[in-house]
Amino acid sequence: DGRVAMSFAVLGCAVPGIRIEGKRCVDASYPTFWNHLSTIEANLRPVVESQSIKIPQNEASVWIVGMRGVGKSILGKQVAKAIGRQFIDLDNIFEIRHGIKIREFVLKHSWREFRTREYNLFKEFCGTHSRGYVIACGAGLVETPLAMELLKRLPLVVQLNRHIDDIKKTLTRDSTRPALLKDGKYAWDMKAIWDSRKDRYHAASSYEFSIIRGDTNWGKILEDFTRFLLTITMNPVGRARTFEKYVHNDLKVAKLVGGTFFLSLTFPSMREAIPNMQDLVAGNSAIELRVDLWKSWEFDFIQEQIALFRRHCCLPIVYTIRTVGQCGKFPNDEKKLFRLYDLGIRLGCEFIDMEHHWSRAARNRLLSHRRHAKIIASAHFKNSNGGTEADLENTFRACAHGGRADVVKVVTTAFCLEDAIRLVHVAKNVKLKGNPPKIILAMGAVGQISRVFNEFLTPVTHALMPGVAAPGQLSIAEIMTARNMLSIRAPLIREMLIIGRGITMSLAPLLFNTAFKYLHLEHKAKIFDTEEIMGAGAGAA
């Protein structure tokens, strides 16, 4: 009875142990009841409280959930091969074990019987295939309450998301799925199915990968999805891990390139940045997405922007939402802000810039649930020089969060040159637990010298941008010019030889020198044509 179900559902918001089956009994009187209930964060659990399955994220199997027709099988199989894992499709396993297609099984038995056996199979594989696999789950697995509880316990569940219109086009061409077609048309209302399941997919998953609306380039989608999984599985060849290993920890590389930079994109949407993306990102080690400057903060819009960015740039994302009180545009609303931080982690962003002045509880929760992401703990002094050296030291220590922050960022406003120099001096000498890298900036024209001194992930702008992200922001070319003029943090200039016989006409120097110029480096490459290959490069700088 719908009235009984709804009454106990409300009770279940406060009293644990209530489990409701047959949720469609409310369809006649209140079809949107379950969606409305989810907005007050109802938590309907079976009697036994669940606990997370403790498996390291880099070892855990990747479980893919999502609507039928979204691409779980086709992408799952190919991405598993790309990242060196074995692929399992639970629907295929079901058909092999029962010797019958799912469509026929449902017609012969019932959907209820199918869901029961589907759950038993899923539960079995959770125990036997918990590490090292990519596993595609059935689209309706989230309809089973016990399966939902088990999905929530798994460390690595990815929701594959695709626009419902694109799913419809795929499904109308496929008659092999259960109860799909009737008189050549889809038998169910796919929009209604999506509306009834979308909150369940979200609740069951820890990550989400969105396919750009209308995108049918499965080769490119596979590339994007592969990079996404390499990042969230913390694979050594993933983007953030490669950046950390070869740039952050390698002093020789830092000396060669003169430090690292990230571009602060200030466009209101990615589509405006895409035409010039190649020129914009040149020379950067990461790209800051200023979500607070986007024209919308709706979840769907943010998902689309990040999907668009991934299609056109493979650099790590610095996901930033700057609030009004910290020199940005987002409202000073802690709850809304941290919900969007959680979304950045869910979407697989490599770095999350977390403002340090919010409540300790909110910050600790984010630090404890960062998953794969690295946290940049930042403090911005909009109308202050940060105070005395002792004040600045305390700010650095607060941002370090006892060694839990991956990067510490302190930004002040310089009213005179001494303000900028003081910040540089404190950053160089303050000792922080865990020794995290530091980003220091003094805003304003007289503070630009701090950007010249900063070595790790210096925020930069570009002439093709609609505006700067902060007062006094410089381009890579301007910073490198200043460093070379002042001999500050200037990269070592190398002469590189292309050695061989009969290579006078080689285009290799043009290739290398074009790349050096593109990256704002002053290295030079030239031909060294010689008959004596051994020892030919001994005198090279």
Sequence and secondary structure as in RCSB ss.txt:
>XXXX:A:sequence
DGRVAMSFAVLGCAVPGIRIEGKRCVDASYPTFWNHLSTIEANLRPVVESQSIKIPQNEASVWIVGMRGVGKSIL
GKQVAKAIGRQFIDLDNIFEIRHGIKIREFVLKHSWREFRTREYNLFKEFCGTHSRGYVIACGAGLVETPLAMEL
LKRLPLVVQLNRHIDDIKKTLTRDSTRPALLKDGKYAWDMKAIWDSRKDRYHAASSYEFSIIRGDTNWGKILEDF
TRFLLTITMNPVGRARTFEKYVHNDLKVAKLVGGTFFLSLTFPSMREAIPNMQDLVAGNSAIELRVDLWKSWEFD
FIQEQIALFRRHCCLPIVYTIRTVGQCGKFPNDEKKLFRLYDLGIRLGCEFIDMEHHWSRAARNRLLSHRRHAKI
IASAHFKNSNGGTEADLENTFRACAHGGRADVVKVVTTAFCLEDAIRLVHVAKNVKLKGNPPKIILAMGAVGQIS
RVFNEFLTPVTHALMPGVAAPGQLSIAEIMTARNMLSIRAPLIREMLIIGRGITMSLAPLLFNTAFKYLHLEHKA
KIFDTEEIMGAGAGAA
>XXXX:A:secstr
 HHHHHHHHHHHTTSTT     GGGGTTT TTHHHHHHTTT     SS        TTTB EEEE  TTSSHHHH
HHHHHHHTT EEEEHHHHHHHHHTS HHHHHHHS HHHHHHHHHHHHHHHHHHS BSEEEE  TTGGGSHHHHHH
HHHSS EEEEE  HHHHHHHHTT  SSTT EETTEESS HHHHHHHHHHHHHHH SEEEE  TT   HHHHHHHH
HHHHHHHTT TTSHHHHHIIIIIS HHHHHHHTS EEEEE  SSHHHHGGGHHHHHTT SEEEEEGGGSS   HH
HHHHHHHHHHHH  S EEEE  BGGGTSSB S HHHHHHHHHHHHHTT SEEEEETTS HHHHHHHHHT TT EE
EEEEE TT    SHHHHHHHHHHHHGGGT SEEEEEEE SSHHHHHHHHHHHHH   TT   EEEEEESGGGHHH
HHH  SSEEEB TTSSS SSTT  BHHHHHHHHHHHTSS     EEEEEESS TT SHHHHHHHHHHHTT   EE
EEEE S  TTTTTT  
